[in-house]
Amino acid sequence: MTDNDIMRASQMITQVFKNISPEDVENGNRLLGSWRQTVESVARCGAKLAAHTRVVDLKNGVLLVEADHSGWIQLLQLHQNYILTGLRRKNPKLTIGSLAFRLAGSDAHLVDGAALARKERDRMQRRYDAEDALLKESGFDTPQDAERKTDAQPLPPELQHLFDKFKSEILTNQA
């Protein structure tokens, strides 16, 4: 081991946190504090509700909250609009559109919806292409093949437009 292989603890911490902005840390701390304040203000059960729940993640406007029993999740759902309103007022810089819940011990997490949509669209396109190839191998013409043939009757433009639009909507809405 050489001196170049040794890293000071401060360097290690700086390296780990270099991509986190101070504003993100401040917003996160403010959110955690406002979660407790807002939930504690829920009538009759707020203090206990706050003690049995915690914020796990905020992604794409969805705040993931963990509870240690399903009964607490039911109470959170019952008071969801009140909690969202309080959090939005106390955290105007953050976009909090909805709450999602998980039971403590589960590994449920928030995912990037746009990435999932792209992945599903790509999967559907590959499936469409594979089915298209299978039809060709079986001797069936695809609409594109029919247009290339001189003896085939092309579809009227408005009907072809509808089919193209339908295909596009299928690929888009599957995500």
C-alpha positions, 0 to 999 in steps of 0.5 A: 500500500502506498501513500497514494492509496490512502484517502483521508476521511474528509476526502472520502466524505467529500467524494461521496457527497459531491453530487448533492447540492446544499440546496437539496440537503436543505430542502430534504431537511425542511421536508423531514421537519415539515412532515413531522409538524404536519402529521402531528397536527392531524386531529386526535392521532397526529402525534402517534401517527408521526411516531409510526411513520417516516419519509423515505423518498421523493421522486417525480412529485411522489412522496414515499412514506413508510409506516410500521403497521398497515393501520397507520397507512390507512390513517395516512390515506384518510388524512392524505389531502390535509397532509399534502396541503400542509407539506406544500405550504411548508415546502413551496420549492418542492413539487409534492403531487401525491403520497405513496405508502409502504409497510416497514420491511418491504423493499417497495421504492419509487421508480422513474416513470419516464424510463419505464415508459421508454423501456416499455415502448422499446419492448412493444416496438421489438414485439411488433417488429418480431410479429411483422417478421413472422408474418413475412416468413409465413407469406403474409404481406405487411401493409408496407409490403402491400404498398410496394407491390404494383398490383396491390390496391393501396389503402385510402389515405385516410384509412392508412392514416387511421391505422398509423395513428392506431399503431402509434397510440398502442405503442405510446399507451403501453408505457 
